[in-house]
């Protein structure tokens, strides 16, 4: 088990790819994938890397910007993503700030998903995710 790591600059395209695959394969448009955000501040990088390798599936995608980690979990609803998040909490012996959104219930495109994530983290944790600003939809 181990997720596949993508560069942060490819994050929006990774979401677009997963949306395309979901649209092609999931006719009922259920929660096709869940985007899980976790803040790993204060956790040693080696511990993060080892834990990701044992918790995630090979079909899961990882994108990070410093200690801000984003996971695309295909064919996983919010309940399943919460199980993954609890596994992280246990592995790090710490409660992690996190948030999750599912496609298509919480957004129909990468901009809506990422904008919803930014807004939600701001409301619930009172901090911004300025790293996502580069993916904001230009009006």
Secondary structure as UniProt FT lines:
FT   STRAND          4..6
FT   HELIX           8..10
FT   HELIX           11..25
FT   TURN            27..28
FT   STRAND          33..39
FT   TURN            41..42
FT   HELIX           45..55
FT   TURN            58..59
FT   STRAND          61..65
FT   TURN            66..67
FT   STRAND          68..74
FT   HELIX           78..92
FT   STRAND          98..103
FT   TURN            104..106
FT   HELIX           110..125
FT   HELIX           130..135
//
